[in-house]
């Protein structure tokens, strides 16, 4: 009698990893791809992710092919959406995967795993959530820890469940910045008389605004008074552009809000002397790049989503007994007092 039911990888030639989540979540799965790709030189490892996360993996040498789901499908009428959804599932099935690992708790990944007809199907324990008998879809169930655990380790638990136990050096994040992106950012720096490794980068925004620090304008002013060169960057949403304008005000700061893509953002982080941000994709990117980062954390947990293998990272937080609560602001108000209570006086600009 076997003690456990680890997978015999002699049967595994084609693998699909499903992570239907946001940019940072996909980046934090990259150690999974690395360890699967190193099973043997012949194994093929594909990804199934959201279309807008594709840039996270497009230069990853441990991902062979990227299958995507366009979230715009959800806005279609019932029959048009059904046709699109079935086309995606048929595409997965025809590839004849031997192993499918679903790293998301939602139903869509589980349905994709079921339709794959893979011999081995690994999934997170749904804990009675989702559709009826969802748990039965999987040949291997990954148990959820009751204690706090970094999301990278939770992703790797799916590998441990099937008999792969990564060493510490095999857990690093992977993100490759192209030479083209580096060259474009170098050109922008040269045009603005800013030297590499001699500026401070600020990325103040995230899609979850209750995680935003509200005193970046004061921080920028203090940094300017210390004669620091400053660059502020953000995504392309209107509220992000407005946020950056308020931070800059009349200061001589280079505004790149909405003007750079993911790779160019990575190059800016890589070339910076110090990087200030919040709990967001850009923070996880800084872990992959081992940059000198300071991140403001409020209601989210730094144990689960904090620095990963980056000795240059520090967390700025308050000592509220209620944090991390994981709520969208105090009482669901969209405003997190554990963040708004942090003063710029609490920030050591020389650390």
C-alpha positions as CSV (number, residue, x, y, z in Angstrom):
1,X,0.0,0.0,0.0
2,X,1.4,3.4,-1.0
3,X,1.7,6.1,1.6
4,X,0.5,8.7,-0.9
5,X,-0.6,9.1,-4.6
6,X,2.2,11.1,-6.1
7,X,2.2,11.3,-9.9
8,X,4.5,9.1,-12.0
9,X,6.0,11.7,-14.3
10,X,7.0,9.1,-16.8
11,X,3.3,9.4,-18.0
12,X,3.5,13.2,-18.2
13,X,4.6,15.0,-21.4
14,X,2.1,17.9,-21.7
15,X,1.1,20.1,-18.8
16,X,-1.3,23.0,-18.5
17,X,-1.2,25.5,-15.6
18,X,-4.3,27.6,-15.0
19,X,-4.1,30.9,-13.2
20,X,-7.1,33.1,-14.1
21,X,-6.3,36.0,-11.8
22,X,-4.7,39.5,-12.1
23,X,-1.2,40.5,-13.2
24,X,0.6,40.1,-9.8
25,X,-1.1,36.7,-9.2
26,X,0.2,35.4,-12.5
27,X,3.8,36.7,-11.7
28,X,3.7,34.8,-8.4
29,X,3.1,31.5,-10.2
30,X,6.3,31.7,-12.2
31,X,8.2,29.4,-9.8
32,X,5.6,26.7,-10.7
33,X,6.4,26.9,-14.4
34,X,10.1,26.7,-13.6
35,X,9.9,23.6,-11.5
36,X,7.5,21.8,-14.0
37,X,9.8,22.6,-16.9
38,X,12.7,21.1,-15.1
39,X,11.0,17.7,-14.7
40,X,12.6,16.6,-18.0
41,X,13.8,18.2,-21.2
42,X,10.9,16.8,-23.2
43,X,8.0,18.1,-21.0
44,X,5.8,20.9,-22.5
45,X,4.3,23.4,-20.1
46,X,1.5,25.7,-21.2
47,X,-0.4,28.4,-19.3
48,X,-4.1,29.4,-19.4
49,X,-4.5,32.9,-18.1
50,X,-6.5,36.1,-18.8
51,X,-5.6,37.9,-22.0
52,X,-4.5,41.1,-20.2
53,X,-1.9,39.0,-18.2
54,X,-0.2,37.7,-21.3
55,X,2.8,40.1,-21.0
56,X,3.7,38.6,-17.7
57,X,4.7,35.3,-19.3
58,X,5.4,36.2,-22.9
59,X,9.2,36.2,-22.4
60,X,9.3,33.4,-19.8
61,X,11.6,30.6,-21.1
62,X,9.7,28.1,-18.9
63,X,6.4,28.6,-20.6
64,X,5.9,27.0,-24.0
65,X,2.5,28.3,-25.1
66,X,0.0,30.8,-23.6
67,X,-3.7,30.2,-23.9
68,X,-5.8,33.1,-22.9
69,X,-9.3,34.0,-21.8
70,X,-10.6,37.5,-22.8
71,X,-12.7,38.8,-20.0
72,X,-14.7,40.8,-22.6
73,X,-16.5,37.5,-23.3
74,X,-18.4,37.9,-20.1
75,X,-20.2,41.0,-21.5
76,X,-21.6,39.1,-24.5
77,X,-25.1,37.9,-24.8
78,X,-25.8,34.3,-23.5
79,X,-25.5,32.4,-26.8
80,X,-22.5,34.4,-28.1
81,X,-20.7,33.9,-24.8
82,X,-21.6,30.2,-24.7
83,X,-20.1,29.7,-28.2
84,X,-16.9,31.5,-27.2
85,X,-16.6,29.6,-23.9
86,X,-17.1,26.2,-25.7
87,X,-14.5,27.1,-28.3
88,X,-11.9,27.7,-25.5
89,X,-12.8,24.4,-23.8
90,X,-12.5,22.5,-27.1
91,X,-9.1,24.1,-27.7
92,X,-7.9,22.9,-24.3
93,X,-9.3,19.4,-24.8
94,X,-7.8,18.9,-28.3
95,X,-4.3,19.5,-26.9
96,X,-4.5,16.3,-24.9
97,X,-2.8,17.4,-21.7
98,X,-1.5,14.7,-19.3
99,X,-1.6,17.0,-16.3
100,X,-3.7,20.1,-15.6
101,X,-3.0,22.2,-12.5
102,X,-5.6,24.7,-11.5
103,X,-4.2,27.3,-9.2
104,X,-7.4,29.3,-8.9
105,X,-10.4,28.7,-6.7
106,X,-13.0,29.9,-9.2
107,X,-15.3,27.6,-11.2
108,X,-13.9,28.5,-14.7
109,X,-10.5,26.9,-14.0
110,X,-12.2,23.8,-12.6
111,X,-14.4,23.5,-15.7
112,X,-11.4,23.8,-18.0
113,X,-9.6,21.1,-16.0
114,X,-12.7,18.8,-16.4
115,X,-13.0,19.4,-20.1
116,X,-9.3,18.7,-20.6
117,X,-9.8,15.0,-19.8
118,X,-6.3,15.0,-18.5
119,X,-5.3,11.8,-16.6
120,X,-4.1,14.0,-13.7
121,X,-6.1,17.0,-12.6
122,X,-4.8,19.0,-9.6
123,X,-7.0,21.7,-7.9
124,X,-7.2,23.8,-4.7
125,X,-9.7,22.4,-2.2
126,X,-13.0,24.3,-3.0
127,X,-14.1,23.7,0.6
128,X,-17.8,23.3,-0.4
129,X,-17.7,26.5,-2.5
130,X,-18.6,26.6,-6.2
131,X,-20.8,24.2,-8.2
132,X,-22.0,20.8,-7.0
133,X,-19.4,18.1,-6.7
134,X,-16.6,20.5,-7.9
135,X,-14.1,18.6,-5.8
136,X,-14.8,15.4,-7.7
137,X,-13.2,17.0,-10.9
138,X,-9.7,16.7,-9.5
139,X,-7.6,13.6,-9.1
140,X,-5.4,15.5,-6.5
141,X,-6.8,18.1,-4.1
142,X,-4.4,20.7,-2.6
143,X,-5.4,21.5,1.0
144,X,-5.6,25.1,2.1
145,X,-3.4,26.0,5.2
146,X,-5.3,27.5,8.1
147,X,-2.4,29.7,9.0
148,X,-0.9,32.6,6.9
149,X,1.3,31.5,4.1
150,X,2.9,33.4,1.2
151,X,1.0,32.9,-2.1
152,X,4.2,31.7,-3.8
153,X,4.4,28.8,-1.3
154,X,0.6,28.1,-1.7
155,X,1.1,27.9,-5.5
156,X,4.0,25.5,-4.9
157,X,1.9,23.4,-2.6
158,X,0.2,22.2,-5.8
159,X,3.5,20.7,-6.9
160,X,4.3,19.2,-3.4
161,X,0.9,17.5,-3.6
162,X,2.0,15.5,-6.6
163,X,5.5,14.8,-5.4
164,X,7.7,17.8,-6.5
165,X,9.4,19.5,-3.6
166,X,11.3,22.7,-4.7
167,X,14.5,23.8,-3.1
168,X,14.8,27.4,-1.9
169,X,16.8,28.4,-5.0
170,X,14.0,26.9,-7.2
171,X,11.4,29.3,-5.8
172,X,12.5,32.5,-7.4
173,X,10.2,34.7,-9.5
174,X,10.9,35.0,-13.2
175,X,10.4,38.1,-15.3
176,X,12.6,39.0,-18.2
177,X,13.0,42.6,-19.3
178,X,13.8,42.9,-23.0
179,X,16.7,44.9,-24.3
180,X,14.1,47.0,-26.3
181,X,12.3,48.1,-23.1
182,X,15.6,48.9,-21.4
183,X,16.7,51.0,-24.4
184,X,13.4,52.9,-24.5
185,X,13.6,53.8,-20.8
186,X,17.3,54.7,-21.1
187,X,16.4,57.1,-23.9
188,X,13.6,58.7,-21.8
189,X,16.1,59.1,-18.9
190,X,18.7,60.7,-21.2
191,X,16.2,63.1,-22.7
192,X,15.3,64.3,-19.2
193,X,18.9,64.4,-17.8
194,X,18.2,61.7,-15.3
195,X,21.0,59.2,-14.6
196,X,20.4,55.4,-14.2
197,X,20.3,54.4,-10.5
198,X,20.0,58.1,-9.5
199,X,16.3,58.6,-9.3
200,X,13.4,57.7,-7.1
201,X,10.4,56.0,-8.7
202,X,6.9,56.3,-7.3
203,X,4.0,54.0,-8.4
204,X,1.1,55.2,-6.2
205,X,-1.9,53.4,-7.7
206,X,-3.6,50.0,-7.9
207,X,-7.0,48.8,-9.1
208,X,-8.0,48.3,-5.5
209,X,-8.0,51.9,-4.3
210,X,-8.6,51.0,-0.7
211,X,-4.9,49.8,-0.7
212,X,-3.6,53.3,-1.8
213,X,-1.5,55.5,0.4
214,X,-2.9,59.0,0.5
215,X,0.2,61.1,1.2
216,X,2.4,60.4,-1.8
217,X,2.2,64.2,-2.6
218,X,3.8,65.0,0.8
219,X,6.4,62.3,0.2
220,X,7.2,63.6,-3.2
221,X,7.6,67.1,-1.8
222,X,10.0,65.9,0.9
223,X,12.1,64.0,-1.6
224,X,12.2,67.1,-3.9
225,X,13.5,69.1,-0.9
226,X,16.3,66.6,-0.6
227,X,17.2,67.3,-4.2
228,X,16.2,63.9,-5.4
229,X,15.2,63.2,-9.0
230,X,11.7,61.8,-9.1
231,X,9.7,59.9,-11.6
232,X,6.0,59.0,-11.1
233,X,4.3,56.3,-13.1
234,X,0.9,54.6,-13.1
235,X,-1.6,52.7,-15.3
236,X,-3.8,54.3,-17.9
237,X,-7.1,54.6,-15.9
238,X,-8.4,58.2,-15.5
239,X,-8.3,58.0,-11.7
240,X,-4.6,56.9,-11.8
241,X,-3.7,59.8,-14.2
242,X,-5.5,62.3,-11.9
243,X,-3.8,60.8,-8.8
244,X,-0.4,61.4,-10.3
245,X,-1.3,65.0,-11.3
246,X,-2.2,65.7,-7.7
247,X,1.0,64.1,-6.4
248,X,3.2,66.1,-8.8
249,X,1.4,69.4,-8.4
250,X,3.9,72.1,-9.4
251,X,7.0,70.0,-8.6
252,X,9.7,69.3,-11.4
253,X,8.8,65.6,-11.5
254,X,8.9,63.4,-14.6
255,X,5.3,62.3,-15.2
256,X,5.1,58.9,-17.0
257,X,1.6,58.0,-15.9
258,X,-0.1,55.9,-18.5
259,X,2.9,56.1,-20.8
260,X,4.7,52.8,-20.2
261,X,3.9,49.2,-20.7
262,X,4.7,46.4,-18.3
263,X,8.2,45.7,-19.6
264,X,9.0,49.4,-19.5
265,X,7.7,49.7,-16.0
266,X,10.1,46.8,-15.1
267,X,13.0,48.7,-16.7
268,X,12.1,51.8,-14.7
269,X,12.1,49.8,-11.5
270,X,15.3,48.1,-12.4
271,X,17.1,51.4,-13.1
272,X,15.8,53.2,-10.0
273,X,17.7,54.1,-6.9
274,X,14.6,53.5,-4.7
275,X,11.0,52.5,-5.5
276,X,7.9,53.5,-3.5
277,X,4.6,51.8,-4.1
278,X,1.7,50.0,-2.5
279,X,0.6,46.4,-2.4
280,X,0.2,45.9,-6.2
281,X,1.5,44.2,-9.2
282,X,4.5,46.6,-9.4
283,X,5.5,45.6,-5.9
284,X,5.6,41.9,-6.9
285,X,7.6,43.0,-10.0
286,X,10.1,44.6,-7.7
287,X,10.6,41.3,-5.9
288,X,11.3,39.6,-9.2
289,X,13.9,42.3,-10.0
290,X,15.3,42.4,-6.4
291,X,14.9,46.2,-6.4
292,X,15.3,48.6,-3.5
293,X,11.6,48.9,-2.7
294,X,9.4,50.5,0.0
295,X,5.8,49.4,-0.1
296,X,2.8,50.7,1.9
297,X,0.6,47.9,3.3
298,X,-2.8,48.4,4.8
299,X,-5.6,45.9,5.0
300,X,-3.7,43.2,3.1
301,X,-1.3,40.8,4.6
302,X,2.4,41.2,4.1
303,X,3.0,37.5,5.1
304,X,0.8,36.4,2.2
305,X,1.7,39.1,-0.3
306,X,4.8,40.7,1.0
307,X,8.4,40.7,-0.3
308,X,9.6,37.4,-1.9
309,X,13.3,36.6,-1.8
310,X,14.2,40.3,-1.9
311,X,16.4,41.5,0.9
312,X,16.2,45.0,-0.5
313,X,12.4,45.3,0.2
314,X,10.8,46.9,3.3
315,X,7.2,47.2,4.3
316,X,5.7,50.5,5.7
317,X,2.7,49.8,7.9
318,X,0.8,50.9,10.9
319,X,0.4,49.0,14.1
320,X,-3.4,48.7,14.1
321,X,-4.5,45.6,16.0
322,X,-7.2,44.9,13.3
323,X,-4.8,44.7,10.4
324,X,-4.5,42.8,8.2
325,X,-8.3,42.5,7.9
326,X,-8.5,42.0,4.1
327,X,-11.5,44.2,3.9
328,X,-12.1,46.9,1.2
329,X,-11.6,49.7,3.6
330,X,-12.8,50.0,7.2
331,X,-16.2,48.3,7.4
332,X,-16.3,48.2,3.5
333,X,-16.0,52.0,3.3
334,X,-13.2,51.9,0.6
335,X,-11.0,53.9,3.0
336,X,-8.4,52.1,5.1
337,X,-7.5,54.0,8.3
338,X,-4.5,51.8,8.8
339,X,-3.1,53.5,5.7
340,X,-4.4,57.0,6.1
341,X,-3.0,57.1,9.6
342,X,0.6,56.7,8.3
343,X,2.4,60.0,8.4
344,X,5.4,60.9,6.1
345,X,7.2,61.4,9.4
346,X,6.9,57.6,9.9
347,X,9.0,57.1,6.7
348,X,12.7,56.9,7.0
349,X,13.9,58.5,3.8
350,X,17.5,57.4,4.5
351,X,16.9,53.7,5.1
